[in-house]
């Protein structure tokens, strides 16, 4: 069974974690000898956001630009997140 993150706090935590991983990967991508690590970290971050940043009601993937604090409704089903 697929785990769905269903609280705003968890969605915020996922958003912060994936953003942090993207920032870390950008530092790795700056140097020639660590580019492969940076690409792997970036891929993991993007897959994690796609996999777990979802609406708890309809289970569709949320757009990463959605601010859960201001926009509390899913753009797909219209229910409160």
GIRA-V38044 format. One record per residue. N is the residue number from 1. OMEGA is omega in degrees with one decimal (* if undefined). Layout:
BEGIN
((N:OMEGA) (N:OMEGA))
END
This chain:
BEGIN
((1:-176.6) (2:177.3) (3:178.8) (4:178.1) (5:-170.1) (6:177.7) (7:179.0) (8:179.8) (9:178.9) (10:177.8) (11:177.4) (12:179.7) (13:178.0) (14:179.7) (15:179.8) (16:-179.5) (17:-178.8) (18:176.2) (19:178.6) (20:177.8) (21:177.3) (22:177.4) (23:178.1) (24:-179.2) (25:178.7) (26:175.8) (27:177.3) (28:-177.8) (29:-178.8) (30:-174.8) (31:-176.0) (32:-174.2) (33:178.7) (34:-178.5) (35:-179.8) (36:177.9) (37:178.7) (38:178.9) (39:179.1) (40:179.4) (41:178.9) (42:179.4) (43:178.7) (44:179.6) (45:-178.9) (46:178.1) (47:179.5) (48:179.3) (49:179.0) (50:-174.1) (51:-170.4) (52:179.9) (53:-172.7) (54:174.5) (55:-179.9) (56:-178.0) (57:-176.3) (58:176.9) (59:175.4) (60:-178.1) (61:178.3) (62:176.4) (63:-177.7) (64:-179.1) (65:-178.8) (66:174.9) (67:-174.5) (68:178.8) (69:-175.3) (70:-178.4) (71:-173.1) (72:-176.9) (73:179.4) (74:178.6) (75:-177.7) (76:-175.0) (77:178.5) (78:179.8) (79:-179.6) (80:179.3) (81:*))
END
